[in-house]
Amino acid sequence: MKKSFNFEDIIQICVGAFALAVPISFSEEAWQLAQTLPFTNLLLLFSLSLIFLSLYTFESVFQRNINTRRVLFVTRIVIAYLITFLIVCLVLLSIDKLPISSDPLIALKRVVVISMPASMGAIIVDSFDKE
């Protein structure tokens, strides 16, 4: 069972996020969906990401034992999502599909849409090594 958060965990989150961010980021459907998605649906996607990250982390990484490790539990979820968010930004930037200066709202929408599945990949790979 994990007792801390270390560099190996960060690398695993990066690899998991990258594994799902790359194919989805190259999808024109994801770009178009992000452009037309209403803000309430964007918030729903973001919320679903955090809910499923929390559920999976609670069940698999922490094995339902967070009583003495609540801060680590929350920290792991926040860090996993933030790393995923950054990985998705880098992938979209590298393929010139992150219009951060010309259309920051579309850029944010694309990142949130792609971060949902990518964050699940991140946390699943992170859970592979139970100490």
TIRO-2110 file (N, C-alpha, C; in Angstrom, 1 decimal):
// TIRO-2110
0.8, -1.2, 0.0, N, 1, A
0.0, 0.0, 0.0, CA, 1, A
0.9, 1.2, 0.0, C, 1, A
0.5, 2.2, -0.8, N, 2, A
1.3, 3.4, -0.9, CA, 2, A
1.3, 4.3, 0.4, C, 2, A
2.4, 4.7, 0.8, N, 3, A
2.5, 5.5, 2.0, CA, 3, A
3.0, 6.9, 1.7, C, 3, A
3.5, 7.1, 0.5, N, 4, A
4.0, 8.4, 0.1, CA, 4, A
3.9, 8.7, -1.4, C, 4, A
4.3, 9.8, -1.8, N, 5, A
4.2, 10.2, -3.2, CA, 5, A
5.6, 10.6, -3.6, C, 5, A
6.1, 9.9, -4.6, N, 6, A
7.6, 10.1, -4.9, CA, 6, A
7.7, 10.3, -6.4, C, 6, A
9.0, 10.5, -6.8, N, 7, A
9.3, 10.8, -8.2, CA, 7, A
8.8, 9.6, -9.2, C, 7, A
8.9, 8.4, -8.7, N, 8, A
8.4, 7.3, -9.5, CA, 8, A
7.0, 7.4, -9.8, C, 8, A
6.2, 7.9, -8.9, N, 9, A
4.7, 8.1, -9.0, CA, 9, A
4.5, 9.2, -10.1, C, 9, A
5.3, 10.2, -10.0, N, 10, A
5.1, 11.3, -11.0, CA, 10, A
5.4, 10.8, -12.4, C, 10, A
6.5, 10.0, -12.6, N, 11, A
6.8, 9.5, -13.9, CA, 11, A
5.7, 8.6, -14.4, C, 11, A
5.2, 7.8, -13.5, N, 12, A
4.1, 6.9, -13.9, CA, 12, A
2.8, 7.6, -14.3, C, 12, A
2.5, 8.7, -13.6, N, 13, A
1.4, 9.5, -14.0, CA, 13, A
1.6, 10.2, -15.4, C, 13, A
2.8, 10.7, -15.6, N, 14, A
3.2, 11.3, -16.9, CA, 14, A
3.0, 10.2, -18.0, C, 14, A
3.5, 9.0, -17.8, N, 15, A
3.4, 8.0, -18.9, CA, 15, A
2.0, 7.6, -19.1, C, 15, A
1.2, 7.4, -18.1, N, 16, A
-0.2, 7.1, -18.2, CA, 16, A
-1.0, 8.2, -18.9, C, 16, A
-0.7, 9.4, -18.5, N, 17, A
-1.4, 10.5, -19.2, CA, 17, A
-1.0, 10.6, -20.6, C, 17, A
0.2, 10.5, -20.9, N, 18, A
0.8, 10.6, -22.3, CA, 18, A
0.2, 9.5, -23.2, C, 18, A
0.1, 8.3, -22.6, N, 19, A
-0.4, 7.2, -23.4, CA, 19, A
-1.8, 7.4, -23.9, C, 19, A
-2.7, 8.0, -23.2, N, 20, A
-4.0, 8.3, -23.7, CA, 20, A
-4.2, 9.7, -24.3, C, 20, A
-3.3, 10.6, -23.9, N, 21, A
-3.4, 12.0, -24.4, CA, 21, A
-3.0, 12.0, -25.9, C, 21, A
-2.0, 11.3, -26.3, N, 22, A
-1.5, 11.3, -27.6, CA, 22, A
-2.6, 10.9, -28.7, C, 22, A
-3.2, 9.7, -28.6, N, 23, A
-4.1, 9.4, -29.6, CA, 23, A
-5.4, 10.3, -29.7, C, 23, A
-5.8, 10.7, -28.5, N, 24, A
-7.0, 11.5, -28.5, CA, 24, A
-6.7, 13.0, -28.9, C, 24, A
-5.5, 13.4, -28.6, N, 25, A
-5.1, 14.8, -29.1, CA, 25, A
-5.0, 14.9, -30.6, C, 25, A
-4.7, 13.8, -31.2, N, 26, A
-4.6, 13.8, -32.7, CA, 26, A
-6.0, 13.7, -33.4, C, 26, A
-7.0, 13.6, -32.6, N, 27, A
-8.4, 13.4, -33.1, CA, 27, A
-9.1, 14.7, -33.4, C, 27, A
-9.5, 14.9, -34.6, N, 28, A
-10.2, 16.1, -35.0, CA, 28, A
-11.5, 16.2, -34.3, C, 28, A
-12.1, 15.0, -34.0, N, 29, A
-13.4, 15.0, -33.3, CA, 29, A
-13.2, 15.6, -31.9, C, 29, A
-12.1, 15.4, -31.2, N, 30, A
-11.9, 16.0, -29.9, CA, 30, A
-11.8, 17.5, -30.0, C, 30, A
-11.1, 18.0, -31.1, N, 31, A
-10.9, 19.4, -31.2, CA, 31, A
-12.3, 20.1, -31.5, C, 31, A
-13.1, 19.4, -32.3, N, 32, A
-14.4, 20.0, -32.7, CA, 32, A
-15.4, 19.9, -31.5, C, 32, A
-15.4, 18.8, -30.8, N, 33, A
-16.2, 18.7, -29.6, CA, 33, A
-15.9, 19.8, -28.6, C, 33, A
-14.6, 20.0, -28.4, N, 34, A
-14.2, 21.1, -27.4, CA, 34, A
-14.7, 22.5, -27.9, C, 34, A
-14.7, 22.7, -29.2, N, 35, A
-15.2, 24.0, -29.7, CA, 35, A
-16.7, 24.2, -29.5, C, 35, A
-17.4, 23.2, -29.6, N, 36, A
-18.9, 23.3, -29.5, CA, 36, A
-19.5, 23.0, -28.1, C, 36, A
-18.7, 22.5, -27.2, N, 37, A
-19.2, 22.1, -25.9, CA, 37, A
-19.5, 23.3, -25.0, C, 37, A
-20.8, 23.3, -24.5, N, 38, A
-21.2, 24.4, -23.6, CA, 38, A
-20.4, 24.3, -22.3, C, 38, A
-20.3, 25.4, -21.6, N, 39, A
-19.5, 25.5, -20.4, CA, 39, A
-20.0, 24.6, -19.3, C, 39, A
-21.3, 24.4, -19.2, N, 40, A
-21.8, 23.5, -18.2, CA, 40, A
-21.4, 22.0, -18.4, C, 40, A
-21.3, 21.7, -19.7, N, 41, A
-20.8, 20.3, -20.0, CA, 41, A
-19.3, 20.2, -19.8, C, 41, A
-18.6, 21.3, -20.0, N, 42, A
-17.2, 21.3, -19.7, CA, 42, A
-17.0, 21.1, -18.2, C, 42, A
-17.7, 21.8, -17.4, N, 43, A
-17.7, 21.6, -15.9, CA, 43, A
-18.0, 20.2, -15.5, C, 43, A
-19.0, 19.6, -16.2, N, 44, A
-19.4, 18.2, -15.9, CA, 44, A
-18.3, 17.3, -16.2, C, 44, A
-17.6, 17.5, -17.4, N, 45, A
-16.5, 16.6, -17.7, CA, 45, A
-15.3, 16.7, -16.7, C, 45, A
-15.1, 18.0, -16.3, N, 46, A
-14.0, 18.2, -15.3, CA, 46, A
-14.4, 17.5, -14.0, C, 46, A
-15.7, 17.6, -13.6, N, 47, A
-16.1, 17.0, -12.3, CA, 47, A
-16.1, 15.5, -12.4, C, 47, A
-16.5, 14.9, -13.6, N, 48, A
-16.4, 13.5, -13.7, CA, 48, A
-15.0, 13.0, -13.7, C, 48, A
-14.1, 13.8, -14.2, N, 49, A
-12.6, 13.4, -14.1, CA, 49, A
-12.2, 13.3, -12.7, C, 49, A
-12.5, 14.3, -11.9, N, 50, A
-12.1, 14.3, -10.5, CA, 50, A
-12.8, 13.2, -9.7, C, 50, A
-14.1, 12.9, -10.0, N, 51, A
-14.9, 11.9, -9.3, CA, 51, A
-14.2, 10.5, -9.6, C, 51, A
-14.0, 10.2, -10.9, N, 52, A
-13.5, 8.9, -11.2, CA, 52, A
-12.0, 8.8, -10.8, C, 52, A
-11.2, 9.8, -10.8, N, 53, A
-9.9, 9.8, -10.2, CA, 53, A
-10.0, 9.4, -8.7, C, 53, A
-10.9, 10.1, -8.0, N, 54, A
-11.1, 9.9, -6.6, CA, 54, A
-11.5, 8.4, -6.3, C, 54, A
-12.5, 8.0, -7.0, N, 55, A
-13.0, 6.6, -6.8, CA, 55, A
-11.9, 5.6, -7.1, C, 55, A
-11.2, 5.7, -8.2, N, 56, A
-10.2, 4.7, -8.5, CA, 56, A
-9.0, 4.8, -7.5, C, 56, A
-8.6, 6.0, -7.2, N, 57, A
-7.5, 6.1, -6.2, CA, 57, A
-7.9, 5.6, -4.8, C, 57, A
-9.2, 5.8, -4.4, N, 58, A
-9.7, 5.3, -3.1, CA, 58, A
-9.7, 3.7, -3.1, C, 58, A
-10.2, 3.2, -4.2, N, 59, A
-10.3, 1.7, -4.3, CA, 59, A
-9.0, 1.0, -4.6, C, 59, A
-8.2, 1.5, -5.6, N, 60, A
-7.1, 0.7, -6.0, CA, 60, A
-5.7, 1.2, -5.4, C, 60, A
-5.5, 2.5, -5.4, N, 61, A
-4.2, 2.9, -4.8, CA, 61, A
-4.2, 2.9, -3.3, C, 61, A
-5.3, 3.3, -2.7, N, 62, A
-5.3, 3.4, -1.2, CA, 62, A
-6.1, 2.2, -0.6, C, 62, A
-6.7, 1.4, -1.4, N, 63, A
-7.4, 0.2, -1.0, CA, 63, A
-8.4, 0.5, 0.2, C, 63, A
-9.1, 1.6, 0.0, N, 64, A
-10.2, 2.0, 0.9, CA, 64, A
-9.7, 2.4, 2.3, C, 64, A
-8.4, 2.7, 2.4, N, 65, A
-7.8, 3.1, 3.7, CA, 65, A
-7.2, 4.5, 3.6, C, 65, A
-8.0, 5.5, 3.8, N, 66, A
-7.5, 6.9, 3.8, CA, 66, A
-7.6, 7.6, 5.1, C, 66, A
-8.1, 6.9, 6.1, N, 67, A
-8.3, 7.5, 7.4, CA, 67, A
-7.2, 8.3, 7.9, C, 67, A
-6.0, 7.8, 7.9, N, 68, A
-4.8, 8.5, 8.4, CA, 68, A
-4.0, 9.2, 7.2, C, 68, A
-4.5, 9.1, 6.0, N, 69, A
-3.8, 9.6, 4.9, CA, 69, A
-4.7, 10.5, 3.9, C, 69, A
-5.6, 11.2, 4.5, N, 70, A
-6.5, 12.0, 3.7, CA, 70, A
-5.8, 13.1, 2.9, C, 70, A
-4.8, 13.7, 3.5, N, 71, A
-4.0, 14.8, 2.7, CA, 71, A
-3.3, 14.1, 1.6, C, 71, A
-2.7, 13.0, 1.8, N, 72, A
-2.0, 12.3, 0.7, CA, 72, A
-3.0, 11.9, -0.4, C, 72, A
-4.1, 11.4, 0.0, N, 73, A
-5.2, 11.0, -1.0, CA, 73, A
-5.6, 12.2, -1.9, C, 73, A
-5.9, 13.3, -1.3, N, 74, A
-6.3, 14.5, -2.0, CA, 74, A
-5.2, 15.0, -2.9, C, 74, A
-4.0, 15.0, -2.3, N, 75, A
-2.8, 15.5, -3.0, CA, 75, A
-2.5, 14.7, -4.2, C, 75, A
-2.7, 13.4, -4.1, N, 76, A
-2.4, 12.5, -5.2, CA, 76, A
-3.4, 12.8, -6.4, C, 76, A
-4.7, 13.0, -6.0, N, 77, A
-5.7, 13.3, -7.1, CA, 77, A
-5.4, 14.6, -7.8, C, 77, A
-5.1, 15.6, -7.0, N, 78, A
-4.8, 17.0, -7.5, CA, 78, A
-3.6, 16.9, -8.4, C, 78, A
-2.5, 16.3, -7.9, N, 79, A
-1.3, 16.2, -8.7, CA, 79, A
-1.5, 15.4, -10.0, C, 79, A
-2.2, 14.3, -9.9, N, 80, A
-2.5, 13.5, -11.1, CA, 80, A
-3.2, 14.3, -12.1, C, 80, A
-4.2, 15.1, -11.7, N, 81, A
-4.9, 15.9, -12.7, CA, 81, A
-4.1, 17.0, -13.2, C, 81, A
-3.3, 17.7, -12.4, N, 82, A
-2.5, 18.8, -12.9, CA, 82, A
-1.4, 18.3, -13.8, C, 82, A
-0.8, 17.2, -13.5, N, 83, A
0.2, 16.6, -14.4, CA, 83, A
-0.4, 16.2, -15.8, C, 83, A
-1.6, 15.6, -15.7, N, 84, A
-2.3, 15.2, -16.9, CA, 84, A
-2.6, 16.5, -17.7, C, 84, A
-3.1, 17.5, -17.0, N, 85, A
-3.5, 18.8, -17.7, CA, 85, A
-2.2, 19.3, -18.5, C, 85, A
-1.1, 19.3, -17.8, N, 86, A
0.2, 19.8, -18.4, CA, 86, A
0.6, 18.9, -19.6, C, 86, A
0.5, 17.6, -19.4, N, 87, A
0.9, 16.7, -20.5, CA, 87, A
0.0, 17.0, -21.7, C, 87, A
-1.3, 17.1, -21.5, N, 88, A
-2.2, 17.4, -22.6, CA, 88, A
-1.9, 18.7, -23.3, C, 88, A
-1.6, 19.7, -22.5, N, 89, A
-1.2, 21.0, -23.0, CA, 89, A
0.1, 20.9, -23.9, C, 89, A
1.0, 20.1, -23.4, N, 90, A
2.3, 19.9, -24.2, CA, 90, A
2.0, 19.2, -25.5, C, 90, A
1.2, 18.2, -25.5, N, 91, A
0.9, 17.4, -26.7, CA, 91, A
0.1, 18.3, -27.7, C, 91, A
-0.9, 19.0, -27.2, N, 92, A
-1.6, 19.9, -28.1, CA, 92, A
-0.8, 21.0, -28.7, C, 92, A
0.1, 21.5, -27.8, N, 93, A
1.0, 22.6, -28.3, CA, 93, A
2.0, 22.0, -29.4, C, 93, A
2.4, 20.8, -29.2, N, 94, A
3.4, 20.2, -30.1, CA, 94, A
2.8, 20.0, -31.5, C, 94, A
1.5, 19.8, -31.5, N, 95, A
0.8, 19.6, -32.8, CA, 95, A
0.0, 20.8, -33.3, C, 95, A
0.3, 21.9, -32.6, N, 96, A
-0.2, 23.2, -33.0, CA, 96, A
-1.7, 23.3, -32.9, C, 96, A
-2.3, 22.7, -31.9, N, 97, A
-3.7, 22.7, -31.6, CA, 97, A
-4.1, 23.2, -30.3, C, 97, A
-3.2, 24.1, -29.7, N, 98, A
-3.5, 24.7, -28.5, CA, 98, A
-3.4, 26.2, -28.7, C, 98, A
-4.5, 26.8, -29.1, N, 99, A
-4.5, 28.3, -29.5, CA, 99, A
-4.6, 29.2, -28.2, C, 99, A
-3.6, 29.0, -27.4, N, 100, A
-3.6, 29.7, -26.1, CA, 100, A
-3.6, 31.3, -26.3, C, 100, A
-2.9, 31.8, -27.3, N, 101, A
-2.8, 33.2, -27.4, CA, 101, A
-4.0, 33.8, -28.3, C, 101, A
-4.4, 33.0, -29.3, N, 102, A
-5.5, 33.5, -30.2, CA, 102, A
-6.9, 33.2, -29.7, C, 102, A
-7.0, 32.0, -29.0, N, 103, A
-8.4, 31.7, -28.5, CA, 103, A
-8.2, 30.8, -27.2, C, 103, A
-7.9, 31.5, -26.1, N, 104, A
-7.6, 30.7, -24.8, CA, 104, A
-8.8, 29.9, -24.3, C, 104, A
-10.0, 30.3, -24.6, N, 105, A
-11.2, 29.5, -24.2, CA, 105, A
-11.2, 28.2, -24.9, C, 105, A
-11.0, 28.2, -26.2, N, 106, A
-11.0, 26.9, -27.0, CA, 106, A
-9.8, 26.1, -26.5, C, 106, A
-8.7, 26.7, -26.2, N, 107, A
-7.5, 25.9, -25.7, CA, 107, A
-7.9, 25.2, -24.4, C, 107, A
-8.5, 26.0, -23.5, N, 108, A
-8.9, 25.4, -22.2, CA, 108, A
-9.9, 24.2, -22.4, C, 108, A
-10.8, 24.5, -23.3, N, 109, A
-11.8, 23.4, -23.5, CA, 109, A
-11.2, 22.2, -24.1, C, 109, A
-10.3, 22.3, -25.0, N, 110, A
-9.6, 21.2, -25.6, CA, 110, A
-8.8, 20.4, -24.6, C, 110, A
-8.2, 21.1, -23.7, N, 111, A
-7.4, 20.5, -22.7, CA, 111, A
-8.3, 19.7, -21.7, C, 111, A
-9.4, 20.3, -21.3, N, 112, A
-10.3, 19.7, -20.3, CA, 112, A
-10.9, 18.4, -21.0, C, 112, A
-11.3, 18.5, -22.2, N, 113, A
-12.0, 17.4, -22.9, CA, 113, A
-11.0, 16.2, -23.0, C, 113, A
-9.8, 16.5, -23.4, N, 114, A
-8.8, 15.4, -23.6, CA, 114, A
-8.2, 14.9, -22.2, C, 114, A
-8.2, 15.8, -21.2, N, 115, A
-7.7, 15.4, -19.9, CA, 115, A
-8.6, 14.4, -19.2, C, 115, A
-9.9, 14.4, -19.5, N, 116, A
-10.7, 13.4, -18.8, CA, 116, A
-10.2, 12.0, -19.0, C, 116, A
-10.1, 11.5, -20.3, N, 117, A
-9.6, 10.1, -20.4, CA, 117, A
-8.2, 10.0, -20.1, C, 117, A
-7.4, 11.0, -20.4, N, 118, A
-6.0, 10.9, -20.1, CA, 118, A
-5.7, 10.8, -18.6, C, 118, A
-6.5, 11.5, -17.8, N, 119, A
-6.3, 11.4, -16.3, CA, 119, A
-6.6, 10.0, -15.8, C, 119, A
-7.5, 9.3, -16.4, N, 120, A
-7.8, 7.9, -16.0, CA, 120, A
-6.6, 7.0, -16.3, C, 120, A
-6.0, 7.3, -17.5, N, 121, A
-4.8, 6.5, -17.9, CA, 121, A
-3.7, 6.8, -16.9, C, 121, A
-3.6, 8.0, -16.5, N, 122, A
-2.5, 8.4, -15.5, CA, 122, A
-2.7, 7.7, -14.2, C, 122, A
-3.8, 7.7, -13.6, N, 123, A
-4.0, 7.1, -12.3, CA, 123, A
-4.0, 5.6, -12.4, C, 123, A
-4.4, 5.0, -13.5, N, 124, A
-4.3, 3.6, -13.6, CA, 124, A
-2.8, 3.1, -13.7, C, 124, A
-2.0, 3.8, -14.4, N, 125, A
-0.6, 3.4, -14.5, CA, 125, A
0.0, 3.7, -13.1, C, 125, A
-0.4, 4.7, -12.5, N, 126, A
0.2, 5.0, -11.1, CA, 126, A
-0.1, 3.9, -10.1, C, 126, A
-1.2, 3.2, -10.3, N, 127, A
-1.6, 2.2, -9.3, CA, 127, A
-1.0, 0.9, -9.6, C, 127, A
-0.2, 0.7, -10.6, N, 128, A
0.4, -0.6, -11.0, CA, 128, A
1.3, -1.1, -9.9, C, 128, A
2.1, -0.2, -9.3, N, 129, A
3.1, -0.6, -8.3, CA, 129, A
2.6, -0.3, -6.9, C, 129, A
2.0, -1.3, -6.3, N, 130, A
1.6, -1.1, -4.9, CA, 130, A
2.7, -1.5, -4.0, C, 130, A
3.1, -0.7, -3.1, N, 131, A
4.3, -0.9, -2.3, CA, 131, A
3.9, -1.8, -1.1, C, 131, A
END
